[in-house]
Amino acid sequence: MPTRRIEKNHWQTYFDRVSRQLTTSNIDVEVDAPELGAQPEARHLPVIGFSYDPRDDAFSIVSEDLEHRISRPQEISVREVADDLRAIEVVDFEGHRHIAKLSKALKLPSE
């Protein structure tokens, strides 16, 4: 799957647009830390949205039962196939990778 890095100055607008397009989809979230390996955070939770708050410098993945908040993200990449979003990968300030995989690809909005 092709991966595309989103520049920080586009995080808020990109994820606002993506969240508006969300339909019924579940999400799996895992955290990959060198000292722990890949650890599941959530499995098959209905996703509500994604957001980046520049004031708090925090990225959030919000589902019905969980808000996975990532402070001081350093890099955000998305995996896309054609016009479908399949996964989001966020690298935090400690170098941990937070990977969110959508069970149903999300049709990306036109810019």
C-alpha angles and dihedrals in degrees: 000000000000115000123210125192116224114216114238095242088061099046097095097046094041095053093041088057093045093049091053088057096051117126128169107323137138126223137211117203125193133172118217111200122171093229095048108024121222112340123185114236099176138000128203097343119160106253120225101180154309126245143175119206110199093192092060093028090228135136118208134197108198126198132163092268105026144038109201105198122191116196121212099359113202100193138009124196130177130207112221135178113196102315096336127105111220105167145359123214121195123187112204129208091271093053095254115146117225110197123193117188122192115219090209117038114246117229105234118232119242113255 
